[in-house]
C-alpha cells in the first residue's frame, strides 16, 4: 500500500488508512509508538498501562538511585 507524504503546517505527515488503524486496534486520539529500523518506519499501538507503570518505575529509580547503585555493586 502506497501513501503520499503531505505538507501539514510546518511539518509533513501521512494519512493512515482506516483498515490499517483497525488492524492495529487504534482510533483517532490514541497514542502510537513510532520507531525506525534503517529505511523502515514501524508504528505500534501504545500500551497505556505499560507507559503508566514505566513512569512510576522511573520516579522510583530516580528517588532511590543511590540505594539501587549500591545494590548493583
C-alpha positions as CSV (number, residue, x, y, z in Angstrom):
1,X,0.0,0.0,0.0
2,X,1.4,3.4,-1.0
3,X,0.6,6.6,0.8
4,X,1.8,10.1,-0.1
5,X,3.7,12.4,2.3
6,X,1.8,15.6,2.6
7,X,2.6,19.1,4.0
8,X,0.9,19.8,7.3
9,X,1.7,23.3,8.5
10,X,5.5,23.4,9.1
11,X,5.6,19.6,9.2
12,X,4.9,16.7,6.9
13,X,2.7,13.7,7.5
14,X,0.8,10.8,6.1
15,X,-2.9,9.7,6.2
16,X,-3.1,6.2,7.7
17,X,-5.9,4.2,6.1
18,X,-8.8,3.1,8.3
19,X,-8.2,-0.6,7.6
20,X,-4.6,-0.3,9.0
21,X,-5.9,1.6,12.1
22,X,-8.5,-1.1,12.6
23,X,-5.9,-3.9,12.4
24,X,-3.7,-2.0,14.9
25,X,-6.7,-1.5,17.2
26,X,-6.3,2.2,17.4
27,X,-8.5,5.2,16.6
28,X,-8.2,9.0,16.3
29,X,-6.8,10.4,19.6
30,X,-5.0,7.2,20.6
31,X,-1.2,7.3,21.0
32,X,1.1,5.2,19.0
33,X,4.8,4.4,19.3
34,X,6.9,5.2,16.2
35,X,10.3,3.7,15.7
36,X,12.6,3.2,12.7
37,X,14.9,0.5,11.6
38,X,17.1,1.6,8.6
39,X,14.6,2.8,6.0
40,X,11.6,1.2,7.7
41,X,9.1,3.1,9.8
42,X,7.4,1.0,12.5
43,X,4.1,2.0,14.1
44,X,2.8,0.2,17.2
45,X,-0.2,0.8,19.4
46,X,0.9,2.3,22.7
47,X,0.1,0.3,25.8
48,X,-1.2,2.9,28.3
49,X,-0.8,0.7,31.3
50,X,2.8,0.0,30.4
51,X,3.6,3.7,29.9
52,X,2.0,4.5,33.3
53,X,4.0,1.7,35.0
54,X,7.2,2.8,33.3
55,X,6.6,6.4,34.6
56,X,6.2,5.1,38.2
57,X,9.4,3.0,37.8
58,X,11.4,6.0,36.5
59,X,10.2,8.1,39.5
60,X,11.2,5.2,41.9
61,X,14.6,4.7,40.3
62,X,15.3,8.5,40.5
63,X,14.2,8.6,44.1
64,X,16.3,5.6,45.2
65,X,19.2,5.9,42.7
66,X,21.9,5.8,45.4
67,X,20.4,2.7,47.1
68,X,20.0,1.0,43.7
69,X,23.6,1.8,42.7
70,X,24.8,0.3,46.0
71,X,22.8,-2.8,45.4
72,X,24.2,-3.2,41.9
73,X,27.8,-3.2,43.2
